[in-house]
Amino acid sequence: MALHQNSITDVPGIIVGQADDPEALTGCTVILCEKGAVGGVDQRGGAPGTRETDALHPMHLVQKAHAVVLAGGSAFGLDAATGVMKWLEERGVGFVAGAAKVPIVPAAILFDLGIGNPAVRPDAPMGYRACQSASAAKPKEGNAGAGMGCTVGKILGLQQAMKGGIGTASVDLGGGAVVGAMVAVNTFGDVVENGQIIAGARSAEVGPLRLGAPGYFADTLLVMRSLVGKTIMAFASKGNTAIGVVATNARLDKEEANKVAQMAHDGLARVIRPAHTMLDGDTIFALATGDKAVDVNIVGAYAAEAVAQAILNGVRAAVSVAGCPAAHDSGQA
């Protein structure tokens, strides 16, 4: 059951801040846990852009992260994490490393340079501003933060794609335990609900068809196996990914946090078709902030549910920009 905000901020110890540029169509989202959270990560797409992921793996010294950054701007957007580190350092937050406290800030980026102004990308000042706006309120979904320049269904190019976005969701595990997710959806594949495409590649023959009408969607899987699809795959967009965070107040060790991140990818695969391609950078982080005793299998199973719902929420909340239509246009969002 979703909690009152249906948001990752339902998890005690988690706050979220966002900053973006609505004209350049890019931005960043920061998931903060100043007291530290046991971290994990699972990266499955073939085209990732990440920072500090190795530190989250088992058999590495650092146990806790203090924030996770999701950003647009392709690899340039990783600079937003520098601003987050500055904000945390000013508050005395970080891994004690003798001469200094070093904030542990893993990050993942998405490619949004094909829409808006490619010369403007998330940077350190934008990351800092995102921290300044952070709160436990439900974060804005759709065209916000890292979701500002997201698009989905790009096998036929951006001109036939649709608007993606950022979304969040949470699940009550009982006994005061919670798992939540926040995901920026910028995928090569289509977004589906109950087997039906709600946003994705649009047919080149759309013409006057209403959004969602029969024939409106090209169906990426069908295009991929066609003669045309096999030809254009070599030229298909390389700038795709779903990047996100799952958080819980369950008590997890580092190995368990990594397992939760791994299981959370099941939710991504349920609603994105196809997922984890060589053209996607699909990456999910996990953060455990608390001491609630919950079996790791339960946390992981519902983390996947939260991820799937967060993706659908983000795509349904997105609105059209720069000639790119959104699921919201159909009136069904």
Residue frames relative to the residue before (quaternion, step in Angstrom):
aa qw qx qy qz dx dy dz
M 1.0000 0.0000 0.0000 0.0000 0.00 0.00 0.00
A 0.4415 -0.6901 0.5064 0.2690 3.58 -0.89 0.90
L 0.4530 -0.6819 0.5083 0.2671 3.56 -1.14 0.67
H 0.7773 -0.4154 0.2001 0.4281 3.56 -1.28 0.19
Q 0.7427 0.3591 -0.2384 0.5125 3.61 1.05 -0.61
N 0.2281 -0.7787 0.5356 0.2339 3.58 1.24 -0.47
S 0.5366 0.6162 -0.3588 0.4513 3.53 1.00 0.97
I 0.6120 -0.5412 0.4315 0.3826 3.54 -1.23 0.48
T 0.6257 0.5465 -0.3419 0.4392 3.59 1.16 -0.49
D 0.4685 0.6271 -0.4616 0.4174 3.59 1.25 0.20
V 0.5906 0.5534 -0.3613 0.4630 3.58 1.25 -0.33
P 0.4391 -0.7040 0.4830 0.2799 3.63 -0.60 1.06
G 0.7778 0.3163 -0.2538 0.4802 3.55 -0.94 0.95
I 0.6725 0.4634 -0.2927 0.4973 3.59 1.27 -0.13
I 0.0305 0.7577 -0.6516 0.0197 3.56 -0.96 0.95
V 0.2309 -0.7825 0.5689 0.1033 3.57 -1.18 0.57
G 0.0407 -0.7760 0.6290 0.0220 3.53 -1.09 0.82
Q 0.0959 -0.8017 0.5888 0.0373 3.57 -1.11 0.69
A 0.0059 -0.7589 0.6510 0.0172 3.53 -1.21 0.60
D 0.0632 0.8174 -0.5675 0.0758 3.57 -0.98 0.75
D 0.3216 -0.6944 0.6068 0.2150 3.51 -1.40 0.16
P 0.2823 -0.8118 0.4863 0.1576 3.62 -0.14 1.25
E 0.6476 0.5014 -0.3314 0.4683 3.62 1.15 -0.42
A 0.7134 0.4124 -0.2459 0.5105 3.58 0.95 -0.86
L 0.2938 -0.7919 0.4781 0.2409 3.59 1.33 -0.36
T 0.5830 0.4968 -0.4346 0.4737 3.52 0.61 1.23
G 0.1135 0.8061 -0.5750 0.0821 3.57 -1.22 0.30
C 0.2819 -0.7486 0.5691 0.1904 3.55 -1.33 -0.07
T 0.2152 -0.7474 0.6204 0.1008 3.51 -1.29 0.57
V 0.1252 -0.8023 0.5826 0.0358 3.57 -0.85 1.01
I 0.1565 -0.7512 0.6368 0.0755 3.55 -0.83 1.05
L 0.1114 -0.8462 0.5210 -0.0056 3.57 -0.34 1.31
C 0.0391 0.7469 -0.6632 0.0279 3.54 -1.18 0.75
E 0.2012 -0.8549 0.4661 0.1069 3.55 0.39 1.29
K 0.6705 0.4835 -0.3064 0.4720 3.60 1.09 -0.59
G 0.5492 -0.6216 0.3841 0.4055 3.55 1.29 -0.09
A 0.0331 -0.7800 0.6249 0.0032 3.54 -1.13 0.70
V 0.5154 -0.6131 0.4933 0.3393 3.55 -1.03 0.79
G 0.1686 -0.8495 0.4983 0.0399 3.56 -0.65 1.12
G 0.0092 -0.7623 0.6468 0.0211 3.50 -1.32 0.47
V 0.0938 -0.7945 0.5975 0.0543 3.58 -1.24 0.28
D 0.0356 -0.7652 0.6415 0.0419 3.54 -1.18 0.60
Q 0.0912 -0.8103 0.5788 -0.0130 3.55 -0.60 1.22
R 0.0444 -0.8614 0.5051 -0.0300 3.60 -0.52 1.14
G 0.6093 0.5551 -0.3785 0.4212 3.60 1.06 -0.45
G 0.5464 -0.6590 0.4273 0.2908 3.56 -1.24 0.46
A 0.7630 0.3255 -0.1765 0.5298 3.60 1.25 -0.16
P 0.1283 0.8452 -0.5103 0.0934 3.61 0.66 1.07
G 0.1087 -0.7239 0.6693 0.1274 3.50 -1.39 0.28
T 0.1661 0.8278 -0.5024 0.1863 3.59 -0.18 1.25
R 0.1766 -0.7489 0.6302 0.1038 3.52 -1.39 0.27
E 0.8648 0.1169 -0.1002 0.4779 3.60 -1.09 0.81
T 0.3477 0.7468 -0.5120 0.2434 3.62 1.06 0.50
D 0.6103 0.5708 -0.3645 0.4109 3.62 0.99 -0.71
A 0.6185 0.5741 -0.3451 0.4108 3.58 1.04 -0.74
L 0.6801 0.5071 -0.2850 0.4462 3.59 1.16 -0.57
H 0.5591 0.6194 -0.3944 0.3850 3.59 1.18 -0.23
P 0.5954 -0.5423 0.4370 0.4006 3.62 -1.16 0.48
M 0.7825 0.3147 -0.2754 0.4614 3.55 -1.30 0.52
H 0.6035 0.4867 -0.3866 0.4995 3.57 1.20 0.56
L 0.6638 -0.5913 0.3104 0.3368 3.53 -1.10 0.84
V 0.7091 0.4627 -0.2743 0.4559 3.58 0.74 -1.06
Q 0.2382 -0.7948 0.5472 0.1105 3.57 -0.89 0.99
K 0.8150 0.2323 -0.0812 0.5246 3.57 1.03 -0.78
A 0.2614 -0.7143 0.6255 0.1736 3.51 -1.26 0.60
H 0.3427 -0.7533 0.5308 0.1826 3.55 -1.21 0.54
A 0.7793 -0.0312 -0.0004 0.6259 3.56 1.30 -0.20
V 0.1554 -0.7280 0.6508 0.1492 3.52 -1.36 0.29
V 0.2032 -0.7824 0.5810 0.0948 3.55 -0.95 0.93
L 0.0940 -0.7314 0.6735 0.0516 3.54 -1.06 0.92
A 0.0817 0.8368 -0.5313 0.1043 3.59 -0.60 1.06
G 0.4397 -0.6238 0.5726 0.2994 3.49 -1.36 0.41
G 0.5753 0.6560 -0.3877 0.2973 3.56 -1.23 -0.41
S 0.4113 -0.6942 0.4755 0.3504 3.57 1.29 0.07
A 0.8234 -0.2196 0.1353 0.5054 3.62 -1.14 -0.49
F 0.5515 0.6034 -0.3991 0.4153 3.60 1.16 -0.48
G 0.6515 0.5709 -0.3057 0.3952 3.57 1.04 -0.81
L 0.4995 0.6489 -0.4345 0.3751 3.60 1.20 -0.23
D 0.5366 0.6361 -0.3952 0.3888 3.58 1.23 -0.42
A 0.5322 0.6344 -0.4127 0.3796 3.62 1.15 -0.44
A 0.6036 0.5774 -0.3562 0.4187 3.59 1.09 -0.64
T 0.5759 0.5851 -0.3791 0.4270 3.60 1.14 -0.55
G 0.6571 0.5013 -0.3057 0.4727 3.58 0.99 -0.80
V 0.6267 0.5232 -0.3298 0.4742 3.57 1.07 -0.72
M 0.6315 0.5234 -0.3299 0.4674 3.58 0.99 -0.80
K 0.6402 0.5254 -0.3262 0.4558 3.59 0.95 -0.84
W 0.6577 0.5159 -0.3062 0.4555 3.58 0.90 -0.94
L 0.6809 0.4757 -0.2851 0.4783 3.59 0.93 -0.87
E 0.6368 0.5313 -0.3356 0.4467 3.59 0.94 -0.83
E 0.6305 0.5412 -0.3308 0.4474 3.59 0.99 -0.78
R 0.7164 0.4064 -0.2358 0.5158 3.59 1.20 -0.46
G 0.5429 -0.6624 0.3800 0.3494 3.57 1.25 0.30
V 0.4745 0.6722 -0.4303 0.3713 3.56 1.23 0.50
G 0.4905 0.6702 -0.4744 0.2919 3.58 -0.89 0.87
F 0.6272 -0.4991 0.4460 0.3983 3.51 -1.40 0.07
V 0.3959 -0.7279 0.5063 0.2388 3.58 -0.73 1.06
A 0.0256 0.8247 -0.5586 0.0849 3.55 -0.45 1.27
G 0.7135 -0.4449 0.2565 0.4767 3.56 1.01 0.80
A 0.8437 0.1513 -0.0598 0.5116 3.55 -0.13 -1.29
A 0.8123 0.0734 -0.0137 0.5784 3.59 1.15 -0.43
K 0.3803 -0.6356 0.5989 0.3045 3.51 -1.38 0.18
V 0.1635 -0.8124 0.5577 0.0468 3.55 -0.65 1.15
P 0.3298 -0.7419 0.5441 0.2115 3.62 -0.47 1.12
I 0.2803 -0.7436 0.5857 0.1597 3.56 -0.97 0.90
V 0.0669 0.8239 -0.5448 0.1413 3.55 -0.33 1.35
P 0.1209 -0.7882 0.6015 0.0490 3.61 0.00 1.22
A 0.0694 -0.8078 0.5853 0.0052 3.57 -1.15 0.58
A 0.0610 -0.7541 0.6505 0.0666 3.52 -1.33 0.42
I 0.2176 -0.7967 0.5558 0.0950 3.56 -1.07 0.76
L 0.2175 -0.7356 0.6204 0.1635 3.50 -1.36 0.26
F 0.4746 -0.6757 0.4953 0.2700 3.56 -1.22 0.56
D 0.1008 0.7927 -0.5925 0.1019 3.56 -0.51 1.23
L 0.3597 0.7774 -0.4558 0.2418 3.58 1.24 0.37
G 0.6169 0.5727 -0.3448 0.4155 3.59 1.23 -0.29
I 0.7238 0.3194 -0.2074 0.5754 3.56 1.30 -0.07
G 0.7668 0.2812 -0.2192 0.5339 3.60 -0.91 0.76
N 0.6923 -0.4380 0.3608 0.4457 3.56 -1.11 -0.75
P 0.3036 -0.8010 0.4840 0.1789 3.63 -0.30 1.19
A 0.6032 0.5684 -0.3619 0.4267 3.60 1.23 -0.26
V 0.6779 0.4247 -0.2840 0.5285 3.59 1.28 -0.23
R 0.0590 0.8031 -0.5871 0.0823 3.58 -0.69 1.10
P 0.6167 -0.5081 0.4197 0.4306 3.59 -1.19 0.31
D 0.0287 -0.7979 0.6017 -0.0223 3.56 -0.95 0.93
A 0.7686 -0.3641 0.2423 0.4668 3.57 -1.29 -0.07
P 0.6580 0.4929 -0.3412 0.4557 3.66 0.84 -0.77
M 0.6423 0.5078 -0.3396 0.4629 3.61 1.00 -0.71
G 0.6312 0.5267 -0.3306 0.4636 3.59 1.01 -0.76
Y 0.6382 0.5225 -0.3133 0.4707 3.56 1.04 -0.82
R 0.6580 0.5078 -0.3096 0.4619 3.59 0.94 -0.90
A 0.6134 0.5464 -0.3526 0.4482 3.57 1.03 -0.73
C 0.6438 0.5134 -0.3189 0.4693 3.60 1.00 -0.79
Q 0.6390 0.5430 -0.3224 0.4392 3.58 0.98 -0.83
S 0.7141 0.4424 -0.2508 0.4811 3.58 1.11 -0.63
A 0.4535 0.7405 -0.4223 0.2602 3.59 1.27 -0.19
S 0.1232 0.7742 -0.6131 0.0981 3.54 -1.07 0.81
A 0.5706 -0.5865 0.4538 0.3529 3.53 -1.35 0.07
A 0.4384 0.6759 -0.4725 0.3574 3.59 1.26 0.18
K 0.6053 -0.5379 0.4190 0.4109 3.57 -1.21 0.34
P 0.3856 -0.7381 0.4976 0.2429 3.62 -0.70 0.99
K 0.5893 -0.5664 0.4444 0.3667 3.52 -1.24 0.53
E 0.2532 -0.7712 0.5703 0.1260 3.56 -1.05 0.84
G 0.7052 0.4595 -0.3355 0.4231 3.56 -1.32 0.18
N 0.8159 -0.1369 0.1436 0.5431 3.57 -0.71 -1.12
A 0.4834 0.6250 -0.4669 0.3971 3.57 0.27 1.28
G 0.8430 0.1367 -0.0916 0.5121 3.55 -1.15 0.57
A 0.8353 -0.1143 0.1188 0.5244 3.54 -0.90 -0.95
G 0.6324 0.5546 -0.3289 0.4293 3.59 1.22 -0.31
M 0.4287 0.7504 -0.4410 0.2422 3.58 1.27 -0.26
G 0.8144 0.2396 -0.1140 0.5160 3.61 0.86 -0.90
C 0.3645 0.7601 -0.4737 0.2551 3.59 1.21 0.34
T 0.0144 -0.7631 0.6462 0.0049 3.54 -1.17 0.74
V 0.1863 -0.7875 0.5804 0.0911 3.58 -1.21 0.50
G 0.7964 0.3082 -0.2252 0.4692 3.56 -1.24 0.51
K 0.2682 0.8373 -0.4346 0.1953 3.58 0.72 1.07
I 0.3140 0.7736 -0.5088 0.2100 3.60 1.15 0.35
L 0.7402 0.3655 -0.2146 0.5219 3.62 1.09 -0.63
G 0.6622 -0.5003 0.2942 0.4738 3.56 1.26 0.32
L 0.6835 -0.5044 0.3435 0.4005 3.54 -1.28 0.37
Q 0.6156 0.5712 -0.3579 0.4083 3.59 1.07 -0.65
Q 0.7385 0.3429 -0.2228 0.5361 3.61 1.22 -0.34
A 0.4993 0.6609 -0.4179 0.3732 3.59 1.28 0.18
M 0.3114 -0.7200 0.5761 0.2297 3.56 -1.34 -0.07
K 0.6356 -0.5600 0.3824 0.3690 3.54 -1.27 0.35
G 0.1955 -0.7348 0.6383 0.1197 3.52 -1.07 0.88
G 0.1104 -0.8058 0.5763 0.0796 3.58 -1.19 -0.31
I 0.5099 -0.6129 0.4937 0.3474 3.54 -1.30 -0.24
G 0.0294 -0.8165 0.5759 -0.0266 3.56 -0.98 0.88
T 0.1758 -0.7786 0.5952 0.0923 3.52 -1.28 0.36
A 0.0282 0.7791 -0.6253 0.0341 3.57 -1.27 0.45
S 0.1011 -0.7876 0.6026 0.0802 3.56 -1.27 0.31
V 0.1920 -0.7602 0.6117 0.1051 3.53 -1.30 0.46
D 0.3669 -0.7064 0.5702 0.2033 3.57 -1.00 0.94
L 0.2164 -0.8055 0.5430 0.0978 3.58 -0.61 1.15
G 0.5506 -0.6102 0.3932 0.4122 3.57 1.29 -0.08
G 0.8136 0.2622 -0.1919 0.4822 3.54 -1.17 0.56
G 0.6764 -0.4994 0.2885 0.4580 3.55 1.19 0.49
A 0.5638 0.5976 -0.3879 0.4178 3.58 1.27 -0.03
V 0.0940 -0.7968 0.5967 -0.0159 3.53 -1.05 0.90
V 0.0314 -0.7419 0.6640 0.0879 3.55 -1.27 0.47
G 0.0302 -0.8085 0.5874 -0.0179 3.54 -0.93 0.93
A 0.1771 -0.7842 0.5868 0.0966 3.55 -1.25 0.33
M 0.0421 -0.7465 0.6614 0.0588 3.52 -1.33 0.46
V 0.0057 0.8284 -0.5536 0.0850 3.57 -0.65 1.15
A 0.2335 -0.7238 0.6330 0.1444 3.56 -1.08 0.86
V 0.1989 -0.8318 0.5171 0.0330 3.56 -0.60 1.23
N 0.1654 0.7810 -0.5661 0.2055 3.56 -0.29 1.35
T 0.2094 0.8861 -0.3837 0.1538 3.51 1.02 0.95
F 0.5539 -0.5614 0.5048 0.3509 3.51 -1.33 0.42
G 0.7384 0.4383 -0.2216 0.4622 3.57 0.93 -0.93
D 0.6060 -0.5377 0.4509 0.3746 3.52 -1.41 0.00
V 0.3637 -0.6833 0.5812 0.2513 3.56 -1.26 0.43
V 0.0681 -0.8297 0.5533 -0.0284 3.56 -0.68 1.14
E 0.0918 -0.7552 0.6459 0.0634 3.53 -1.26 0.58
N 0.8289 -0.0357 -0.0404 0.5569 3.55 -0.72 1.14
G 0.7260 -0.4587 0.2300 0.4578 3.57 1.00 0.87
Q 0.6603 0.4922 -0.3035 0.4791 3.60 1.28 -0.15
I 0.4522 -0.6828 0.5024 0.2774 3.59 -0.93 0.90
I 0.1295 -0.7874 0.5971 0.0825 3.58 -0.89 0.93
A 0.7743 -0.0204 -0.0151 0.6323 3.59 1.29 -0.31
G 0.3491 0.7367 -0.5199 0.2550 3.56 -0.88 0.88
A 0.7810 -0.2963 0.2399 0.4947 3.53 -1.28 -0.38
R 0.2666 -0.7748 0.5591 0.1266 3.55 -0.89 1.02
S 0.5597 -0.6148 0.4429 0.3354 3.55 -1.05 0.75
A 0.5070 -0.6407 0.4848 0.3121 3.56 -1.06 0.73
E 0.6840 0.4682 -0.2715 0.4890 3.58 1.27 -0.32
V 0.2324 0.8242 -0.4960 0.1438 3.59 1.24 0.37
G 0.0203 -0.8283 0.5584 0.0408 3.59 0.81 -0.96
P 0.8212 -0.2352 0.1701 0.4914 3.59 -0.86 -0.95
L 0.3640 0.7616 -0.4860 0.2265 3.62 1.22 0.07
R 0.4629 -0.6558 0.5280 0.2771 3.53 -1.10 0.79
L 0.6120 -0.5640 0.4091 0.3741 3.58 -1.11 0.73
G 0.8144 0.2336 -0.1989 0.4926 3.53 -0.82 1.04
A 0.4996 0.6482 -0.4388 0.3711 3.61 1.23 -0.17
P 0.6543 -0.4988 0.3680 0.4332 3.63 -1.16 0.43
G 0.7912 0.2774 -0.2292 0.4944 3.54 -0.86 1.02
Y 0.5038 0.6644 -0.4257 0.3513 3.59 1.23 -0.22
F 0.7578 0.3379 -0.1841 0.5269 3.56 0.89 -0.97
A 0.4539 -0.6910 0.4970 0.2636 3.55 -1.00 0.86
D 0.2572 -0.7645 0.5243 0.2732 3.59 1.15 -0.77
T 0.3448 -0.7966 0.4625 0.1804 3.54 -0.05 1.35
L 0.6432 0.5264 -0.3416 0.4387 3.61 0.93 -0.79
L 0.6666 0.4922 -0.3102 0.4660 3.59 0.93 -0.84
V 0.6387 0.5208 -0.3294 0.4608 3.57 0.99 -0.81
M 0.6398 0.5661 -0.3308 0.4009 3.61 0.92 -0.90
R 0.7577 0.3887 -0.2272 0.4724 3.60 0.92 -0.79
S 0.5250 0.6200 -0.4194 0.4051 3.57 1.28 -0.02
L 0.6570 -0.4986 0.3742 0.4238 3.58 -1.23 0.32
V 0.6453 0.5091 -0.3163 0.4736 3.57 0.99 -0.83
G 0.6597 0.5312 -0.3048 0.4354 3.56 0.94 -0.93
K 0.6566 0.5096 -0.3151 0.4581 3.57 0.95 -0.85
T 0.6476 0.5079 -0.3142 0.4732 3.56 1.15 -0.58
I 0.7515 0.4189 -0.2365 0.4516 3.57 0.80 -0.98
M 0.4719 0.6786 -0.4555 0.3308 3.64 1.16 -0.24
A 0.6291 0.5484 -0.3382 0.4349 3.57 1.06 -0.70
F 0.7528 0.3524 -0.1905 0.5224 3.57 1.20 -0.50
A 0.4105 0.7403 -0.4547 0.2771 3.58 1.29 0.03
S 0.6830 -0.5087 0.3455 0.3942 3.54 -1.22 0.57
K 0.2681 -0.7617 0.5717 0.1449 3.57 -0.93 0.96
G 0.6461 0.5591 -0.3046 0.4209 3.59 1.27 -0.21
N 0.3980 0.7160 -0.4721 0.3256 3.58 0.39 1.23
T 0.2653 0.7647 -0.5759 0.1149 3.56 -1.24 0.42
A 0.1850 -0.6744 0.6805 0.2188 3.48 -1.42 0.15
I 0.0105 -0.7944 0.6066 -0.0278 3.57 -0.72 1.07
G 0.1449 0.8262 -0.5280 0.1324 3.56 -0.86 0.86
V 0.3349 -0.7044 0.5962 0.1903 3.48 -1.45 0.06
V 0.1019 -0.7243 0.6737 0.1056 3.54 -1.15 0.72
A 0.0677 -0.8011 0.5947 0.0022 3.56 -0.98 0.86
T 0.0104 -0.7925 0.6095 -0.0185 3.56 -1.15 0.65
N 0.3555 -0.7004 0.5633 0.2565 3.54 -1.23 0.39
A 0.3575 0.6968 -0.5180 0.3439 3.56 1.19 0.57
R 0.4671 -0.6464 0.5203 0.3054 3.56 -1.23 0.45
L 0.0906 0.7961 -0.5868 0.1168 3.56 -0.49 1.24
D 0.3319 -0.6806 0.5965 0.2660 3.54 -1.17 0.52
K 0.7403 -0.4412 0.2589 0.4362 3.56 -1.26 0.17
E 0.6424 0.5170 -0.3314 0.4586 3.59 0.98 -0.77
E 0.6623 0.4964 -0.3051 0.4711 3.58 0.99 -0.82
A 0.6207 0.5326 -0.3503 0.4565 3.60 1.01 -0.70
N 0.6481 0.5003 -0.3174 0.4784 3.57 1.00 -0.74
K 0.6270 0.5262 -0.3377 0.4647 3.59 1.06 -0.69
V 0.6361 0.5194 -0.3281 0.4668 3.59 1.00 -0.79
A 0.6340 0.5188 -0.3317 0.4679 3.60 0.98 -0.80
Q 0.6412 0.5236 -0.3155 0.4637 3.57 1.04 -0.82
M 0.6957 0.4715 -0.2803 0.4638 3.58 0.83 -0.97
A 0.5973 0.5914 -0.3589 0.4058 3.58 1.10 -0.67
H 0.5742 0.5959 -0.3779 0.4153 3.60 1.16 -0.51
D 0.5224 0.6201 -0.4286 0.3987 3.61 1.18 -0.37
G 0.6404 0.5315 -0.3254 0.4488 3.57 1.03 -0.76
L 0.6160 0.5434 -0.3352 0.4615 3.55 1.05 -0.77
A 0.7033 0.4764 -0.2696 0.4535 3.56 0.88 -0.97
R 0.6025 0.5803 -0.3605 0.4126 3.60 1.15 -0.47
V 0.8149 0.2660 -0.1094 0.5032 3.57 1.01 -0.74
I 0.6850 0.3721 -0.2935 0.5533 3.62 1.25 0.13
R 0.0042 -0.8261 0.5584 -0.0758 3.56 -0.66 1.14
P 0.5148 -0.3999 -0.7297 0.2065 1.58 -0.85 2.38
A 0.3051 -0.7253 0.5847 0.1974 3.56 -1.32 0.31
H 0.8195 0.2993 -0.1961 0.4476 3.55 -1.38 0.22
T 0.3076 0.7588 -0.5222 0.2384 3.59 1.02 0.72
M 0.6506 -0.4934 0.3954 0.4206 3.57 -1.31 0.07
L 0.6628 0.4955 -0.2901 0.4806 3.57 1.29 -0.28
D 0.6591 0.4614 -0.2926 0.5168 3.60 1.33 0.05
G 0.3066 -0.7526 0.5516 0.1880 3.57 -1.20 0.51
D 0.0927 0.8792 -0.4668 0.0225 3.57 1.29 0.42
T 0.1121 0.7888 -0.5827 0.1603 3.56 -0.59 1.26
I 0.0234 -0.7883 0.6149 -0.0033 3.58 -0.93 0.94
F 0.2306 -0.7521 0.6077 0.1086 3.53 -0.96 1.01
A 0.1747 -0.7572 0.6161 0.1288 3.57 -1.25 0.47
L 0.0726 -0.7804 0.6208 0.0161 3.55 -1.06 0.86
A 0.0906 -0.7813 0.6165 0.0360 3.59 -0.91 0.96
T 0.1616 -0.8549 0.4919 0.0338 3.55 -0.40 1.29
G 0.8126 0.3755 -0.1250 0.4278 3.59 1.07 -0.61
D 0.5203 -0.6481 0.4805 0.2801 3.49 -1.32 -0.39
K 0.3517 0.7301 -0.5108 0.2871 3.58 1.17 0.49
A 0.3648 -0.7388 0.5261 0.2104 3.57 -0.85 0.97
V 0.1980 0.7588 -0.5890 0.1954 3.55 -0.37 1.29
D 0.5235 -0.6341 0.4674 0.3247 3.57 -0.95 0.87
V 0.5321 -0.6654 0.4218 0.3102 3.58 -0.84 0.98
N 0.6126 0.5589 -0.3543 0.4322 3.59 1.10 -0.62
I 0.6350 0.5121 -0.3246 0.4788 3.57 1.09 -0.72
V 0.6430 0.5203 -0.3238 0.4593 3.56 0.92 -0.91
G 0.6892 0.4938 -0.2821 0.4490 3.57 0.87 -0.96
A 0.6444 0.5309 -0.3226 0.4460 3.56 0.96 -0.84
Y 0.7373 0.3974 -0.2345 0.4935 3.59 0.90 -0.86
A 0.5148 0.5901 -0.4269 0.4523 3.57 1.25 -0.24
A 0.6355 0.5218 -0.3231 0.4684 3.58 1.02 -0.79
E 0.6390 0.5164 -0.3281 0.4662 3.59 1.01 -0.76
A 0.6593 0.5101 -0.3046 0.4607 3.57 0.97 -0.87
V 0.6352 0.5271 -0.3264 0.4606 3.59 1.01 -0.79
A 0.6572 0.5096 -0.3174 0.4557 3.58 0.85 -0.92
Q 0.6918 0.4692 -0.2902 0.4658 3.60 0.89 -0.89
A 0.6180 0.5464 -0.3449 0.4479 3.59 1.04 -0.74
I 0.6378 0.5252 -0.3224 0.4619 3.58 1.00 -0.83
L 0.6753 0.4822 -0.2950 0.4738 3.59 0.86 -0.93
N 0.6459 0.5234 -0.3230 0.4523 3.59 0.98 -0.82
G 0.6689 0.5148 -0.3009 0.4438 3.56 0.95 -0.87
V 0.6803 0.4782 -0.2868 0.4756 3.57 0.95 -0.86
R 0.6691 0.4928 -0.3063 0.4643 3.60 0.99 -0.75
A 0.6760 0.4905 -0.2957 0.4636 3.60 1.11 -0.59
A 0.5493 0.6361 -0.3936 0.3724 3.60 1.20 -0.44
V 0.1858 -0.7686 0.6028 0.1070 3.55 -1.18 0.65
S 0.6577 -0.5488 0.3591 0.3705 3.55 -1.20 0.58
V 0.0789 0.7630 -0.6400 0.0438 3.55 -1.13 0.75
A 0.8623 0.1257 -0.0806 0.4839 3.55 -1.25 0.51
G 0.7050 -0.4758 0.2634 0.4553 3.58 1.00 0.80
C 0.5687 0.5756 -0.3841 0.4448 3.57 1.28 0.13
P 0.3068 -0.7908 0.4969 0.1833 3.64 -0.38 1.17
A 0.2666 -0.7617 0.5745 0.1364 3.54 -1.24 0.48
A 0.6481 -0.5050 0.3945 0.4115 3.55 -1.27 0.40
H 0.5644 0.6238 -0.3623 0.4015 3.56 1.15 -0.65
D 0.5986 0.6088 -0.3513 0.3842 3.60 1.11 -0.69
S 0.6416 0.5604 -0.3178 0.4164 3.57 1.15 -0.60
G 0.4542 -0.6832 0.4491 0.3538 3.56 1.26 -0.34
Q 0.5962 0.5760 -0.3614 0.4267 3.58 1.28 0.06
A 0.5148 0.6623 -0.4218 0.3442 3.60 1.22 -0.19
